[in-house]
């Protein structure tokens, strides 16, 4: 209601300005016509103030058919309806504006852009695509229309068209879209891998890296493909490159790196790497991976001691969880201790299960798993591991 009242106040200012301008052009419109226009406009506003939006929309539609004098406030009113989720009313009002017989081209394109957004909000992507494409073709509101088209293609998962629209948008607006375009290529690569077209997938990943030379996702996809095909050395090189690009995603693939090193019988080399990496990395995952290696090669006591030392420097619920598991395994013959450790482990697991491991740096959306595109705000590459006591 507050938003509606704020809009109405703005609309009142707009109509009063319009009235004064009309008075300056009195020779082109009679007093009687002006009075009728103003009466209808205030009648519509009165309906809005009384939360009777159905009657208000009918009044404004009739106004739209008879006069373009109130175009801007009515356009804004339609946008307000859309933001409030009343998309059907927004479409109805914007359609009435477009149908005005003597509408200027500037007004018409403004209304087309607004109605395209209405269709998007309603999920009518094919209709939105038609309107935005028309605006691009006639070079009206081109940057905004191209950006909206890119959004449409993403929702339709038409990644090739999304690349074209994003590239054109970058050219006309000057805004960098390289990160998004790289992700679109990665999406195409995933489809190609799923269809068994490995060469095509690799070409898309090369394209992603040529557009965004530090695209972590593309490099990780290359590493996974090398690992799948038992090209251990190349996989390790790709994983290290991903770390160089941005180590924030390290928790997603350190276990895979460990496996590749083990297949080359170079576990000690990886242990040395982890010891150095732990010094600069904020999270707990390298500690957990290294602890498992100590357990395998040096025994539970060595692993337990290492985790205890690290938890002093890096307090972590996940680290505590591993420490409890090691103690359970070590003291499996001691009935009383086993019971206590199992109770603690259950509490810790319950805590971990309730907490998100990842969060979008843009909108704050929380998730258990990594999403390259935020499910909430749809931004690319903004969902990252959470660092802290209860997470990474």
N, C-alpha and C positions, 0 to 999 in steps of 0.2 A: 504493500500500500504506500509506503514512504517513497519507493522508487516511482510509482505511478504519479503521486502528488508532485514530486520533483520534476517529472517530465511535463506535467500539466502546467506548472509555473513557467517552465521554459517555453512551452507552446503558447501560453498567454502573451509572453513578451514578444514572441515571433509574430503572432497575429496582430498585436498592437502596432508593431513596426510596419506590418503589411498594410494595415488600415491607413497609416500616415502616408505611406508611399502611394496608396490608391488615391488619397485626397489630392496629391500632387498631380495625378493623372486623371483628374475628374472629368476632363473633356472626353475621355475614352470610355467612361462607365457612368451610368446614371446613379443618383443618390439612392434610388429604389433598389437597384441591383446590389449596391454596397451594403445596404441595410439587410437585405435578404441573406447575403453571404455571411455577414457578421453574426446575424441571428442564428443561422445554421451551425456556424462554428462553435458558438458559445453553448448551443443546445447539445452538441456532441460532447463538449467538455463537461457539461453538467451531468451527463450520463456517466462519464468516466469517474467523476467525483463521487457518484452514488454507486460505484462498482457495478454498473449495468453495461458491461462491455458489449453485449449483443446489440443493444439499441444504439450504442455509440458507434459501433462499426458500420451499422446501416446508414447513419447520418453522414459519416465521413466518406463512405462509398458514393453516396448521392452527391456530396460536395465534389468529389474527385471527377465525377462525370460531367459536372457543370462548370468547374473552374479549376485553373492551375495555380490560382493565387496562394493556396495553402499547401502547395506540393511538399515543401521541405518539412513542415511539422507533421504532415501525414506520413511521409516516408519514415521519419524518426519514430512515429507512433507504431508503425508496422515493425520496425526493428525492436522496439520495446516489447511488443507482443512476442516476438521470436525469443528474446532473451528470457522472458517469463515462461517459455515453454508452450505458449499458445500459437503454435505454428500455423494452424489452419486460419486463424484470424489474420496473421501476418501475410500469408499468401493471398487471402481474399482482398485485403487492403492494397497490397502492392500490385495485384492484377488490375484493380480498378484504376490505379494511377497510370499504368501502361496503356489502358484502353482509352485514355483521353484523346479526343480527335485531333486537337491542335497542340499536342505536347512537343516541346522542343527536343532536339536530339540529345542534348545534355541531360535533360530530365529523364528521358526514356532510358538512357544507358544507366543512370543512377538507379532507376527502378528495376532494371534487369539484373544489376549486380545484387541488389537487395533480395530479389526473388530467388536468385541462384542460391544465396545463403539460406533462404527459407527452405528451399528444396533439400539442401544438405542436412539441415536440422531435422527435417522430416524423414531422412533416409532415402529420398528419391534421387539417388545419385545420377541416374541416366538423364533426368531432366536438368539437374544442376549442371552436368557436363555440357549439355547443349547450349545453355545460356552463357556459361563462362567461355566456351569455344567461340560463340558469336561475338562476344566482347573482345576477345583477342584478335579475331579476324578483322574487325572494324577499328582496331587499335584504340579502344575506349577502356580506360581503367586497366590497361594491360598488366602492370605488375600485380595488382590485387587479383585480377582475374586469373593470371597464370599461377599465382600462389594457391588460389582456391582450387584450380584444376589439378595441381600437384597433390593437394589434399584428397580430392575425389579419387584420383588414380591409386593413391595409397590405400584408401578404404576398399577399393575394388581389387587391390593387389595386382594391378596392371603396372608392374615395375618398369617395363620398357618405356611406357608413356610417361610415367612419373619422372624418369630420368630426363626425357625430352622437355617436359614442362619445367622441371627444376633448373635445367641448364639455361633455358630461355629466360626464366625469372632472374637468374643470377646475372645474365647479360644486360637485362633492361633495368634492374634495380641496383646492381652493384653489391648486393648482399651475398656473402659467401654461402654456398650450398654444398660445398665439396664433401663435408661430413655426411650429409643426408644422401647425396648421390652415391657415395661409396657404399653405404648400407643398402641402397636399392640394388646395386650390383651384387652384393653379398646375398640378398634375397634370391636373385636370379641364379646365383651359384648353388644355393641350397636346393632349388628346384631341379637344376641340372644334375647335381649329385644324386638326388632321389630318383631321377629317371635313368641313371646310369651313364649320363653324358659327361664323363670326367674331363675330357679336353675342353668342352664348352664351359664347364664349371671353373676350371683353372683360368680360362680366358677372362671370365667375369671377375675373378679375384685379382688378376693382374690389372684389370681396368680399375678396380676399386683402389688398388695401391698406387696407380698412376694418378688418380684424382686426389686421393688423400694418402700421402706417403707414410703416414703413421696410423693407419687404420688397424687397430688391434684385432678387430673381428676378422678381417680378411686374413691376417697373418696367422691367427689361431686356426682358422679353417684350413689353411695350407698345412699347418702342423698336424692337424688331425688326419688329413688325407695321407700325409707321409707316414704317420704312425700306423694307420690302417693298412698301408701297403708295406709295412715292416722296413721302411726306410728310416731307421732309427737316428742316424746321424743328422739327416736333413730335418727330421722332426725336432730334434734337440736345438738345432740352429734356429729354426723358426720360432720355437718357444722362447728362446733367449732374445730374439728380435722383438717379440711381443712385449717382453719385460722392458726392453729399452724404450719402446714406444710409450708405455704407461704401465707401471707395475701394480696399479690399483686393482687389476683383475687377476693378480697372481694366484689368489686362492682358488680360482676356477680350474687351474691346470697344473699346479705343482705336483700332484699325484701322478699325472700323465707323464710329466718330465721324469719323475722318479722311475717309472716303469721303463721308459726308453733308455735311461742310463743303465738300468739293471739288465736289459737285453744286450747291451754292449759290454756288460761286466765291468762297469765303471762307477759302481756305487760309492766308492771312497771319494772319487772326484766330485760327485754330486753332493756328498756330505760336506766337503770343504766349501763348495759353492753356497750351500744353505747356511753354514756357520757365518759366512760373510754377509749373506743376504739378510739374515735376521737382525744384524746391527742397524740396517737402514730402513727395514720394512716395519710398518706400524702394527701389522696384524699378527695373529697367532698361528695361521696355517703352516708356515715353514717350520715352526717349533713342533707342531703335531706330526708333520711328515718326517722330520729328522728323528723324533722320539720313536716312531715306528721302526725306523732303520736301526736305531740303537738297540731296540728290543730284539730285532731279528738277528743282528750280528754280535751284540755284546751282552744281551740278556735283559730281563725285566728290571733288575736293580739299577743298571746303568740308565735305562730309559726313565725310570722313576726319579732318579736323582737329577737328571737333566731337566725334566719337566718342572720339578720343584724349584730349581734354580731360576728357570725362565719365568715362572709365575711371580717371582719376587719383582722382576723387572716389568713384566707384562701381565698384570692380573687379568684373568679371562675365565669365563664360565666354561667355555669349550675346553680350555686347558685343564680346568678342574675335573671336567667330565672324563677326560683321558686318564688323569691321575687316579681317579676312583676306579676306573676299569682296570688299570694296572694293578692296583691294590687288591681288587677282587680276584684277579687272576693269580696274584702272588700268594694270597692268603686263603685259597679255596678249601683248605683243611680246617681252618679256624671258624667254627660255626657261629660264635658270637660276633666276631668281627665281620663275617660275611653278611650277616643280617643288617648290621649298622651301615655297611658300605652300600648294600642294595637299596636301603631306604634313602640314603643320600643321593645315590645315582638316579633313582626314580624322581626325586625332587628336582635335580639338575636337568634331567631330560624333559620334565614337564615345563620347566622354565624356558628351555631352548626351543621347544616346539611352539610356544606361544609368540615368540619374538620373530620379526622379519629379519632376514639376513642381508637384504638389499633395500636401497631406498633411492628414489628419483631425486637427483640434486636440483631439479627444477620445480616440481610440484609437491614433493614429499611422499609420493606413493610408496608404500612398503610391500615387499614381496619376499617369499622364501627363496625363490630361484632367480637367476639372472634373466632379464628381458632386454634385448637389444633396443626395442622400442617400448617406451613406457606405456603400459595399458591404459593409463589415466590421461596424461596430457599429450601422448603420441609423439613426444620428442625422442630423438635417436641418440643413443649412447650416453644417456643421462642417468640410467639406473646402474648404481655401483654398490659394491659391498659396503656394509656399515662397519665402521671401526669403533671398538669400545668393549666394555666389560662383558656384555651379553652377546656380542656378535663376533666379527672378525678382529 
